Amino acid sequence: MKIARFSHNDAIKYGIVDGAELVVLAGDPLFAGYETTGERVSLGDVALLAPVIPRSKVVCVGRNYRSHAAELGNDVPAEPLLFFKPNTSVIGPGDAVVRPPQSDDTQWEGELAVVIGKIAKNVSAADASDVIFGYTVANDITARDLQKSDRQWARAKGMDTFCPLGPAIETDFDVANGEIITRHNDAEVQRGRFADMIFDIPTIIEYVSAAFTLLPGDVILTGTPEGVGAFRGGDSVEVEVPGIGILRNPVRDAQ
């Protein structure tokens, strides 16, 4: 089942994707369940928004594909390498990624995102599926030059617009057989399989929840395969996960 968050007639709503229509829900399904209002709207008549705005945090896993660690000359971590993005970095499908004046090397990183559905603390890998609400597509925008100069990643990863999410949350997704494709100006630049993650999603949830209490609506980004690169104002970046959808964002330079 695909869940979308959208704007229609100046109101923000949630809906179940049903072909070319949305079955409108009575509230946020993370908290209100799947009660419907009886209303249907056409996908063509709405503006899709980020399918979730994390209540507290976006937790990200760095260097979770050997190929990506190698392309940047980094060692493979012995444990999941974690960092945060603030929820103010989240934007939705079609929103512009703003290339900041502080960086001259701002790059894409297409990723699978996990949306947490329950309060989760000290969750075992065996029980990880119990706290997953669903999956969406993410782009872990990174100011690579700031990442190197700052020697920690808060500014490089956390600027406004640096966490595009969307277009919807898929609640029933086959991660083991899934793949991700990133396109820069319609040219394919990344293609990877989730089976190639160094740390799989259950392991990540166990590791993260041992350190931080995860709340409903929190998001975990699971790492990017090789093929990252820089973009400029006027470009577009598209991240696709077949079975979930395509997240496309234009790029503009900061005014």
Secondary structure, DSSP 8 states (H G I E B T S, - for coil): -EEEEEEETTEEEEEEEETTEEEEESS-HHHHTT-EEEEEEEGGGSEE--S---SS-EEEEES-SHHHHHHTT----SS-EEEEE-GGGEE-TT--EEE-TT-S-EEE-EEEEEEE-S-BSS--GGGGGGGEEEEEEEE--EEHHHHHHHSSSHHHHHSTT-EEEEEEEESS--GGG-EEEEEETTEEEEEEEGGG-SS-HHHHHHHHHHHS-B-TT-EEE----S--EE--TT-EEEEEETTTEEEEEEEEE--
